[in-house]
């Protein structure tokens, strides 16, 4: 621990911020803001917003209804923080950008770091993009156009162009003097990159090491030559995986010629991890993207497709039931018990599916261990199937008064849970091997298989043993 001694006196009047105070926007602040907006009190609004982080201001904007949201942005216009735009949901951001106007958005982009500026302009409509690009300086426009040329969700879209690079023949003193005198350094950085005359990356030095090294020491003598660099076209999900695997704080980005062209910071990777997790959750539910702030009609249209696919799979399951209509008419109790097998199969399959999709995303389920994972899920399905077979078999026996129906239900439960476990792991793995996103389509296939197998097993066994 470093003892700062008497210097601690200067912090006596500062109010510490507890971590618990940062867990979401305080409801009292929201109520105060609504009251201030109700009385059109711009001074009060400025006081409220000045104490908030840009992310909290964005949350406040998103929470308000349309007219009140417009009023808040208008009151904040003279001092509107560009960082707020980067924190807004894309639907709300486009709405706010329309209200603020092209000139204000152009000034905001010019004030942001290059990665945030690129993220902001990339989410605007194409027409707005062109108008904003024409309203900014040539140098900034060229940089943004270069960034927009990279694939979406790639390292090139994540990286910031501001970084510190020095030649290997400099000594520590020259690096420190450069850092003190340069006017165009990034606001925050942790590493100084070492490049050759062609600007190719050959190593890096952590700032902490530079500060602990005497001035005459050459950079080449303290740099680390082993490093992880990120190709500019690498998918952002893979970049996040590299950061997590290597415990990185920042990573250099290189082009096809191994030239250093940017750096990715950990704060952007945290956003990527959140975005990818949210995307997988949405797709598992048959939702293409977060539509919380979208219009009712747009939300309905986006969800219609997968609901329609689910309708077709439900019809398929109903056709299977129709094959055993005569059996159901003779043993009505089968119709009462039929949903149990399908429900248990669906839930068991979803459990396995969730684990499998997560494992694929984290690169933990690969061809090398696929057989072992699939075998394990079959064994888990068998284990649970036998346990639930005993439970549901006894319940069915006492409920229906028929040992035969209880036995049919027990055997059908085992078959259904075994198939559900196998399908829950095999479907997403198979889709991933064919380059389909397993989070999107797995649920529909799984529902179809578990329903059809459950109905076939239960009704088929019923027709065989009971009729």
Secondary structure, 3 states (H helix, E strand, C coil): CCCCHHHHHHHCCCCCCCHHHHCCCCHHHHHHHHHHHHCCCHHHHHHHHHCCCHHHHHHHHHHCCHHHHHHHHHHHHHHCCHHHHHHCCHHHHHHHHHHHCHHHHHHHHHHCCHHHHHHHHHCCCHHHHHHHHHCCCHHHHHHHHHHHCCCCCEHHHHCECCCCEEECCCEHHHHHHHHHHCCCCCCCCCEEEEECCCCEEEEEEEHHHHHCCCCCCEHHHHCECCCCEEECCCEHHHHHHHHHHHCCCEEEEECCCCEEEEEEEHHHHHHHHHHHHHHHHHHHCCCCCCCCCCCHHHHHHHHHHHHHHHHHHHHHHHHHHHCCHHHHHHCCHHHHHHHHHHHHHHHHHHHHHHHHHHHHHCCCCCCCCHHHHHHHHHHHHHHHHHHHHHHHHHHHHHHHCCHHHHHHHHHHHHHHHHHHHHHHHHHHHHHHHCCCCHHHHHHHHHHHHHHHHHHHHHHHHHHHHHC
